[in-house]
Amino acid sequence: MRFRSPLAALALAALLTADNSPAQQLLNRSVDVQGVTREFLVYLPASYDGITDLPVMLVFHGGGMNPTEMLQLVD
């Protein structure tokens, strides 16, 4: 599947690769966007039960930061 927008590809990948376990999780995932592998984290709160819909929040890091540092910043 090809996406015109890398953002759309990342959002879809995050939703499709989520694990349906009932405990808080931090999942490392990646997706290929126009030949470039993009890595991202999926955070699932402890309240996630795999049945109830939860909102999706996308947080982008920059300025030399990595995903783990961004997660600590926004906690």
C-alpha positions in Angstrom: 0.0 0.0 0.0 1.4 3.4 -0.9 0.5 6.6 1.0 0.8 10.1 -0.3 1.2 11.4 3.2 3.8 9.9 5.6 1.5 11.1 8.5 -1.4 9.0 7.2 0.9 5.9 6.9 2.2 6.4 10.5 -1.3 6.8 11.9 -2.6 3.8 10.1 0.4 1.7 11.2 -0.1 2.7 14.8 -3.7 1.6 14.8 -3.1 -1.6 13.0 -0.1 -2.7 15.0 -1.5 -2.1 18.5 -1.5 -5.1 20.8 -4.8 -5.9 22.5 -3.3 -6.8 25.9 -4.9 -5.3 29.0 -1.7 -3.8 30.6 0.1 -0.6 30.0 2.6 -1.0 27.1 5.1 0.8 25.1 5.5 -0.9 21.7 8.3 -0.2 19.2 7.0 -0.3 15.6 8.1 0.7 12.2 6.5 1.3 8.8 8.0 1.8 5.3 7.0 5.1 3.8 8.1 5.6 0.2 11.2 3.5 0.7 12.2 5.0 4.1 11.7 3.0 7.3 10.1 5.2 9.9 10.2 4.0 13.5 7.6 5.0 16.1 6.3 4.2 19.6 2.8 3.2 20.4 1.8 3.8 24.0 -1.2 1.9 25.3 -2.5 3.0 28.8 -3.4 0.4 31.4 -7.0 1.2 30.9 -6.9 -0.1 27.3 -9.0 -3.2 27.0 -9.0 -3.7 23.3 -12.8 -3.2 23.1 -13.4 0.4 24.2 -12.4 3.1 21.7 -9.7 5.5 23.0 -8.6 8.7 21.3 -5.4 8.7 19.3 -2.7 11.3 19.9 0.2 11.8 17.6 3.3 13.5 19.1 6.2 14.4 16.9 9.7 15.1 18.2 12.2 17.4 16.7 15.3 19.5 17.5 17.6 16.4 17.8 15.3 14.7 20.3 14.5 11.0 20.0 11.1 9.3 20.7 12.1 8.2 24.2 13.1 11.7 25.2 9.8 13.1 23.8 7.8 10.5 25.7 9.5 11.6 29.0 8.9 15.3 28.1 5.2 14.9 27.5 4.6 12.0 30.0 
